[in-house]
Amino acid sequence: MSDANAGDSAADADSDASVDAAVAPADDLLKSAPETAYLWGHVAGGGRVEPGQFTALTGDETCANRLAVIAGGGEIDRRETARAYAHNTAVTRVKDEYHVMVEGDVVRRASAAFGLPVGDDDGGYRFDVFEDRRKQLLRGLLESCGTVCFKSSTGTVGISFVHDDRALLDAVDRLLDACPVDAPTGEIGETSSGGYWFGIDDDAAADFGEWVYEGSDETSLFAPTRRRKLVRSLEEAENA
């Protein structure tokens, strides 16, 4: 996607653990609300659903705490992982990952309500219930399966989405098409690691990035390290 896309820097990998979760449990995980849209965006984009349990993944400890609180509790397992970069398998990133695991009957009902794949079954990704919370849903998706970078060769911000399930990227593309800000995208292509990806057009990426985090301070529905990465990329593009 970019010539500056080898992954988040060491500073980005550090969590903002001193920040309080600053969120409250959702009243109903199956109803549309800013916090539920954000949570299920993370689960769909970077997690996994099994019968009776879902797992959300994040590299940000504060975000992990927030997701667990929204879900009404859950176990957080910190692991050190090494992952090949999606666009260049020769580049490996070693970083902390936080696995937020939540159990209960709500998992079964949520997978049915939102079309989330369970185990190895295919999903349909039905996010219609979050139509009025599209910003928080896309923020969760961006933080869980999106990449943000500064492209030094063009002086622009780059935003792309990467996932192993093409159906999920099709759903994200539809959400972007219905955005109140212009967010045209390129064709979905294959990555060198065997997954799929697409990017937002460079001339629209900065406006989308500003919009998707607009108002996040008021709700604390964001991963601090991911938002800082976007802010730095925006500043670099402005000064390019």
C-alpha positions in Angstrom: 0.0 0.0 0.0 2.8 2.4 0.8 6.5 3.0 0.9 6.2 3.7 4.7 4.1 0.7 5.6 6.3 -1.8 7.2 4.1 -1.6 10.3 3.5 0.5 13.4 6.6 1.8 15.1 7.7 0.6 18.5 6.1 3.6 20.0 2.8 2.7 18.4 3.1 -0.9 19.7 3.2 0.5 23.3 -0.2 0.5 24.9 -1.6 3.5 26.8 -2.2 1.5 29.9 -2.4 4.5 32.2 -5.6 5.6 30.5 -8.7 4.5 32.2 -11.2 2.5 30.1 -13.7 5.5 30.5 -16.5 3.5 29.0 -19.5 1.7 30.5 -21.0 -1.7 29.8 -23.5 -1.8 26.9 -27.1 -2.1 28.0 -27.8 -4.7 25.3 -25.0 -6.1 23.0 -27.6 -6.8 20.3 -29.0 -3.3 20.0 -27.5 -0.4 18.0 -25.4 2.0 20.2 -22.0 3.7 19.7 -20.3 1.2 22.0 -21.9 -1.9 20.5 -21.1 -0.8 16.9 -17.5 -0.3 17.9 -17.3 -3.6 19.7 -18.8 -5.7 16.9 -16.6 -3.8 14.3 -13.6 -5.1 16.3 -14.9 -8.6 16.5 -15.8 -8.8 12.8 -12.6 -7.2 11.6 -10.0 -8.8 13.8 -11.7 -11.4 16.0 -13.1 -14.9 15.8 -16.5 -16.3 16.9 -16.9 -19.9 18.2 -20.0 -21.5 19.6 -20.5 -19.8 23.0 -17.4 -17.5 22.7 -16.1 -14.6 20.7 -12.6 -13.2 20.7 -11.5 -9.7 19.7 -7.9 -8.9 19.1 -6.1 -5.7 19.5 -2.5 -4.5 20.0 -3.6 -1.7 22.3 -4.1 -2.6 26.0 -6.4 0.4 26.7 -8.6 -0.7 23.7 -8.7 -4.3 25.1 -9.9 -3.0 28.5 -12.5 -0.9 26.8 -13.8 -3.8 24.7 -14.0 -6.0 27.8 -16.0 -3.4 29.7 -18.4 -2.8 26.9 -19.0 -6.5 26.6 -19.8 -6.7 30.3 -16.7 -8.5 31.3 -14.3 -11.1 29.8 -10.9 -12.5 30.0 -8.0 -10.6 28.5 -5.0 -12.7 27.5 -1.8 -10.9 26.5 0.4 -12.7 24.0 3.5 -11.8 22.0 3.0 -12.7 18.4 5.1 -12.5 15.2 3.1 -11.8 12.1 4.2 -11.4 8.5 3.2 -8.1 6.9 0.2 -8.7 4.6 1.7 -6.9 1.6 5.3 -8.2 2.1 5.7 -11.6 3.8 9.5 -10.9 4.1 8.7 -8.3 6.8 7.7 -9.7 10.2 6.3 -7.7 13.0 6.7 -8.9 16.6 4.3 -7.2 19.0 2.0 -7.7 21.9 -1.6 -8.8 21.2 -4.5 -8.7 23.6 -7.1 -11.3 23.1 -10.5 -10.3 24.7 -12.5 -13.4 25.2 -16.2 -13.2 26.1 -18.5 -16.1 26.7 -22.3 -16.4 26.9 -25.5 -17.0 25.0 -25.2 -13.5 23.5 -22.5 -14.8 21.3 -24.8 -17.3 19.5 -27.5 -14.6 19.2 -25.1 -12.0 17.9 -23.6 -14.3 15.3 -27.1 -14.9 14.0 -28.2 -11.2 14.2 -25.1 -9.8 12.5 -24.2 -12.6 10.1 -20.8 -13.2 11.7 -19.1 -16.4 10.7 -18.9 -19.1 13.4 -15.8 -21.3 13.4 -15.1 -22.2 9.8 -18.6 -21.4 8.6 -19.1 -18.5 6.1 -20.6 -15.3 7.3 -23.0 -12.9 5.7 -22.0 -9.7 7.7 -25.4 -8.0 8.2 -24.7 -4.6 9.8 -28.0 -2.9 8.9 -28.8 -2.5 12.6 -25.8 -0.1 12.9 -26.9 2.2 10.1 -27.1 5.1 12.4 -23.8 4.2 14.1 -21.7 3.7 10.9 -18.9 5.9 12.2 -18.2 3.8 15.3 -18.6 0.5 13.3 -16.1 1.7 10.7 -13.8 2.9 13.5 -13.8 -0.6 15.0 -13.2 -2.2 11.6 -10.4 0.3 10.8 -8.6 -0.5 14.1 -9.0 -4.2 13.7 -8.4 -4.9 10.0 -7.2 -1.5 8.7 -3.8 0.0 8.1 -2.9 3.7 8.2 0.4 5.2 7.0 2.0 8.2 5.5 3.1 7.8 1.9 6.4 9.7 1.6 6.5 9.3 -2.2 3.2 11.1 -2.7 2.9 13.1 0.5 -0.5 11.6 1.3 -2.2 9.5 3.9 -2.8 5.9 3.0 -5.7 3.9 4.4 -6.4 0.3 3.5 -8.4 -2.7 4.8 -6.9 -6.2 4.9 -8.6 -9.5 5.8 -8.6 -13.2 5.0 -12.3 -13.2 4.3 -13.2 -11.4 1.1 -16.9 -11.2 2.2 -15.9 -9.0 5.1 -14.1 -6.6 2.8 -17.1 -6.5 0.5 -19.2 -5.5 3.6 -16.7 -2.8 4.5 -16.6 -1.5 1.0 -20.4 -1.1 1.1 -20.2 0.7 4.4 -17.7 3.1 2.9 -19.8 3.7 -0.1 -22.7 4.9 2.2 -20.4 7.2 4.2 -21.4 10.8 4.6 -17.8 11.7 3.5 -16.5 10.8 0.1 -14.5 7.6 0.5 -14.0 6.0 -3.0 -12.1 2.7 -3.0 -10.0 0.6 -5.4 -10.7 -2.9 -6.4 -10.2 -5.7 -3.9 -7.0 -7.6 -4.6 -5.0 -10.4 -3.2 -2.1 -10.0 -0.7 1.1 -11.9 -0.8 0.1 -13.6 2.4 -3.0 -15.1 0.8 -5.7 -12.7 2.1 -7.4 -9.7 0.4 -7.1 -6.0 0.6 -8.3 -2.7 -0.8 -7.5 0.9 -0.2 -9.3 4.2 0.0 -8.3 6.6 -2.8 -5.4 8.7 -1.6 -7.1 12.0 -2.2 -10.0 11.0 0.1 -8.2 9.1 2.8 -7.3 12.1 5.0 -10.9 13.3 5.1 -12.2 9.9 5.9 -9.6 9.5 8.7 -10.6 12.8 10.3 -14.3 11.9 10.0 -14.0 8.4 11.5 -12.3 9.7 14.7 -14.4 12.8 15.0 -16.1 12.9 18.4 -14.1 9.9 19.7 -12.9 11.9 22.7 -16.5 12.2 23.9 -17.0 8.5 24.0 -13.5 7.0 24.5 -14.4 4.5 21.7 -10.9 4.3 20.2 -7.5 2.7 20.5 -5.1 5.4 21.6 -2.1 4.0 19.6 -4.1 3.7 16.4 -5.6 7.2 16.7 -2.1 8.6 17.3 -0.8 6.9 14.2 -3.5 8.5 12.1 -2.9 11.9 13.6 0.8 11.7 12.9 0.2 10.6 9.3 -2.2 13.5 8.9 0.4 15.9 10.2 3.1 14.5 8.0 0.9 14.8 4.9 0.0 18.4 5.8 3.7 19.3 6.1 4.8 17.4 3.1 
